[in-house]
Amino acid sequence: MKAILLDAPGPPSSLRVGELEDPVPSPNEVLVRVQATSLNPVDFKVAAIGSDLWTYPHVLGVDAAGIIEQAGAKVSNWLPGDRVFYHTTWRRPGTYAELNTVPSHTIARIPESVNYVDAAAIPCAGLTAYSSLYRRLHANSGDLVLVHSGSGGVGGFAIQLAKRAGATVVTTCSAANTDYVRKLGADQVIITGAKTYSSELERSRVRGFLMRLSIISARGMASIICACSHRREAWPLSPAYPIYLG
Ligand SMILES: NC(=O)c1ccc[n+]([C@@H]2O[C@H](COP(=O)([O-])OP(=O)(O)OC[C@H]3O[C@@H](n4cnc5c(N)ncnc54)[C@H](OP(=O)(O)O)[C@@H]3O)[C@@H](O)[C@H]2O)c1
């Protein structure tokens, strides 16, 4: 199969297109013919440092949408031809390839109305926002939710999911993305880089963000903070460390 290969830890410019043996699914896995994948910050972050778990050349990529080519011997609920999408782990050979194997219990069917490209854009960013807001923070009607970088992949899903829970959403973004985040549903937008940014943010916090979940790059790039009001317990986190939601 053709794949985009990383020969050693390094920057995105060191990737190359090459050939690898086709992967073979184990009994509980399916083999997927990848139709679309997505680029996420985690890809270039792990590429830069590499991992002892990888065999080089390594294939990056954590999101995929595609067609099941073959089901493992113990897989009974999926058939060749099924359209599926999924989020895999960076620890395994990834999705920047024509074929990828994945545990069958981790895949979902793509609705008929959704194309492969749109489906592949959902898993990493969407699951992060979903897990943060619904499983950790339990965002609810009446909450005040702060989403940093609402214009990004995670932030964009976080705004929409917080609104769906009935919360009021404050978000930050650069000036050029103001209209975009408002279209996603943000009630208040704080423009990053503006002189008022710190004081506006501080005012929002003073208004009562009692619990927060930070998903912040150790390098400061592209952060989101989801914060909910009306919570008894504070969850202090160092902004220097990202949270891995598992
Ligand atoms: N499980 C996890 O822990 C997990 C999962 C997914 C993502 N993450 C992390 O969450 C962060 C956001 O991921 P994402 O997929 O939402 O990223 P993204 O789509 O690239 O969004 C990044 C957003 O951050 C803003 N930004 C602020 N400063 C920036 C800078 N210096 N460079 C680039 N963008 C900047 C940009 O919006 P404006 O221009 O409007 O400011 C941009 O829209 C990343 O650090 C990622 O690694 C963690």
The ligand as an SDF file (V2000), in Angstrom:
LIG
                    3D

 48 52  0  0  0  0  0  0  0  0999 V2000
   -6.8560   14.6260   23.9650 N   0  0  0  0  0  0  0  0  0  0  0  0
   -6.2220   15.7810   23.9890 C   0  0  0  0  0  0  0  0  0  0  0  0
   -5.5550   16.1420   24.9610 O   0  0  0  0  0  0  0  0  0  0  0  0
   -6.3290   16.6870   22.7920 C   0  0  0  0  0  0  0  0  0  0  0  0
   -7.1560   16.3280   21.7270 C   0  0  0  0  0  0  0  0  0  0  0  0
   -7.2820   17.2090   20.6590 C   0  0  0  0  0  0  0  0  0  0  0  0
   -6.5530   18.3910   20.6670 C   0  0  0  0  0  0  0  0  0  0  0  0
   -5.7190   18.6620   21.7010 N   0  0  0  0  0  0  0  0  0  0  0  0
   -4.9300   19.9040   21.7200 C   0  0  0  0  0  0  0  0  0  0  0  0
   -5.8640   20.9850   21.7340 O   0  0  0  0  0  0  0  0  0  0  0  0
   -5.3140   22.0640   21.0000 C   0  0  0  0  0  0  0  0  0  0  0  0
   -6.3300   22.5010   19.9310 C   0  0  0  0  0  0  0  0  0  0  0  0
   -6.4500   21.5090   18.9160 O   0  0  0  0  0  0  0  0  0  0  0  0
   -7.2960   21.8260   17.6040 P   0  0  0  0  0  0  0  0  0  0  0  0
   -7.3940   20.5690   16.8340 O   0  0  0  0  0  0  0  0  0  0  0  0
   -8.5270   22.5420   17.9860 O   0  0  0  0  0  0  0  0  0  0  0  0
   -6.3030   22.8550   16.8570 O   0  0  0  0  0  0  0  0  0  0  0  0
   -6.6450   23.8270   15.6330 P   0  0  0  0  0  0  0  0  0  0  0  0
   -7.8140   23.3510   14.8600 O   0  0  0  0  0  0  0  0  0  0  0  0
   -5.3440   24.0320   14.9520 O   0  0  0  0  0  0  0  0  0  0  0  0
   -7.1360   25.1760   16.3030 O   0  0  0  0  0  0  0  0  0  0  0  0
   -6.2280   26.0200   16.8660 C   0  0  0  0  0  0  0  0  0  0  0  0
   -6.8780   27.3870   17.1260 C   0  0  0  0  0  0  0  0  0  0  0  0
   -6.1120   28.0410   18.1340 O   0  0  0  0  0  0  0  0  0  0  0  0
   -5.9750   29.4150   17.8310 C   0  0  0  0  0  0  0  0  0  0  0  0
   -4.5750   29.7940   18.0790 N   0  0  0  0  0  0  0  0  0  0  0  0
   -4.1720   30.6050   19.0960 C   0  0  0  0  0  0  0  0  0  0  0  0
   -2.8620   30.7590   19.0710 N   0  0  0  0  0  0  0  0  0  0  0  0
   -2.4000   30.0320   18.0180 C   0  0  0  0  0  0  0  0  0  0  0  0
   -1.1200   29.8170   17.4590 C   0  0  0  0  0  0  0  0  0  0  0  0
   -0.0260   30.3680   17.9950 N   0  0  0  0  0  0  0  0  0  0  0  0
   -1.0180   29.0190   16.3770 N   0  0  0  0  0  0  0  0  0  0  0  0
   -2.0970   28.4390   15.8260 C   0  0  0  0  0  0  0  0  0  0  0  0
   -3.3550   28.6140   16.3220 N   0  0  0  0  0  0  0  0  0  0  0  0
   -3.4880   29.4050   17.3940 C   0  0  0  0  0  0  0  0  0  0  0  0
   -6.4100   29.6030   16.3910 C   0  0  0  0  0  0  0  0  0  0  0  0
   -7.5620   30.4240   16.3810 O   0  0  0  0  0  0  0  0  0  0  0  0
   -7.4660   32.0060   16.2600 P   0  0  0  0  0  0  0  0  0  0  0  0
   -6.5570   32.3300   15.1060 O   0  0  0  0  0  0  0  0  0  0  0  0
   -8.8810   32.4520   16.0400 O   0  0  0  0  0  0  0  0  0  0  0  0
   -6.8980   32.4720   17.5890 O   0  0  0  0  0  0  0  0  0  0  0  0
   -6.8340   28.2240   15.8860 C   0  0  0  0  0  0  0  0  0  0  0  0
   -8.1020   28.2400   15.2890 O   0  0  0  0  0  0  0  0  0  0  0  0
   -3.9770   21.5710   20.4180 C   0  0  0  0  0  0  0  0  0  0  0  0
   -2.9380   22.0040   21.2670 O   0  0  0  0  0  0  0  0  0  0  0  0
   -4.1170   20.0670   20.4610 C   0  0  0  0  0  0  0  0  0  0  0  0
   -2.8780   19.4010   20.5230 O   0  0  0  0  0  0  0  0  0  0  0  0
   -5.6070   17.8410   22.7820 C   0  0  0  0  0  0  0  0  0  0  0  0
  1  2  1  0
  2  3  2  0
  2  4  1  0
  4  5  1  0
  4 48  2  0
  5  6  2  0
  6  7  1  0
  7  8  2  0
  8  9  1  0
  8 48  1  0
  9 10  1  0
  9 46  1  0
 10 11  1  0
 11 12  1  0
 11 44  1  0
 12 13  1  0
 13 14  1  0
 14 15  2  0
 14 16  1  0
 14 17  1  0
 17 18  1  0
 18 19  2  0
 18 20  1  0
 18 21  1  0
 21 22  1  0
 22 23  1  0
 23 24  1  0
 23 42  1  0
 24 25  1  0
 25 26  1  0
 25 36  1  0
 26 27  1  0
 26 35  1  0
 27 28  2  0
 28 29  1  0
 29 30  1  0
 29 35  2  0
 30 31  1  0
 30 32  2  0
 32 33  1  0
 33 34  2  0
 34 35  1  0
 36 37  1  0
 36 42  1  0
 37 38  1  0
 38 39  2  0
 38 40  1  0
 38 41  1  0
 42 43  1  0
 44 45  1  0
 44 46  1  0
 46 47  1  0
M  CHG  2   8   1  16  -1
M  END
$$$$
